[in-house]
Amino acid sequence: MIARWEQGSVSPSIDNLLAIVHACGFELPLVLVPRDTSQDQSLEAGRLLSPERRVDRLLERVDGGG
């Protein structure tokens, strides 16, 4: 089963994942937290740019930041 997880052919259930984490001496607390959407608009605007324009913007930031 572990080999199948490693190969990506199946994913462990939450129960199995928690059992593995616990067997390794760790805890994995599952806590619901509010989703941070503060960057969504900026990310969407960047996603709509062409790859060339994305590179241009990155280079502008690198040149401007140094």
C-alpha positions as CSV (number, residue, x, y, z in Angstrom):
1,M,0.0,0.0,0.0
2,I,2.8,2.4,0.9
3,A,4.4,1.8,-2.5
4,R,1.1,2.7,-4.2
5,W,1.0,6.0,-2.1
6,E,4.6,6.7,-3.1
7,Q,3.8,6.1,-6.8
8,G,0.8,8.4,-6.6
9,S,-1.6,5.8,-7.8
10,V,-3.7,6.1,-4.6
11,S,-3.8,8.5,-1.7
12,P,-4.0,7.4,2.0
13,S,-7.2,8.0,3.8
14,I,-7.2,10.7,6.5
15,D,-7.3,7.9,9.1
16,N,-4.3,6.2,7.6
17,L,-2.4,9.5,7.2
18,L,-3.0,10.3,10.9
19,A,-1.9,6.8,12.0
20,I,1.3,7.1,10.0
21,V,2.0,10.6,11.4
22,H,1.3,9.3,15.0
23,A,3.5,6.2,14.4
24,C,6.4,8.6,13.5
25,G,5.9,10.4,16.8
26,F,4.1,13.5,15.5
27,E,0.6,14.9,15.8
28,L,-1.2,16.5,12.8
29,P,-3.9,18.7,14.3
30,L,-6.7,19.2,11.8
31,V,-8.0,22.7,12.4
32,L,-10.4,24.8,10.3
33,V,-9.1,28.3,9.7
34,P,-10.5,31.1,7.6
35,R,-9.2,31.1,4.1
36,D,-6.9,34.0,3.2
37,T,-8.2,35.6,0.0
38,S,-6.2,38.8,0.3
39,Q,-4.0,37.9,-2.7
40,D,-6.7,36.3,-4.9
41,Q,-7.3,39.4,-7.1
42,S,-3.6,40.0,-7.7
43,L,-3.0,36.3,-8.5
44,E,-5.9,36.3,-10.9
45,A,-4.6,39.4,-12.7
46,G,-1.1,37.8,-13.0
47,R,-2.6,34.5,-14.3
48,L,-4.3,36.4,-17.2
49,L,-0.9,37.9,-18.4
50,S,1.0,36.3,-21.1
51,P,4.1,34.4,-20.1
52,E,6.3,37.0,-21.7
53,R,4.6,39.8,-19.7
54,R,5.0,37.8,-16.5
55,V,8.7,37.5,-17.1
56,D,8.9,41.3,-17.9
57,R,7.1,42.1,-14.6
58,L,9.4,39.8,-12.7
59,L,12.5,41.4,-14.2
60,E,11.1,44.8,-13.4
61,R,10.8,43.8,-9.8
62,V,14.3,42.3,-9.7
63,D,15.9,45.4,-11.3
64,G,13.9,47.8,-9.2
65,G,14.6,46.0,-6.0
66,G,18.4,45.9,-6.3
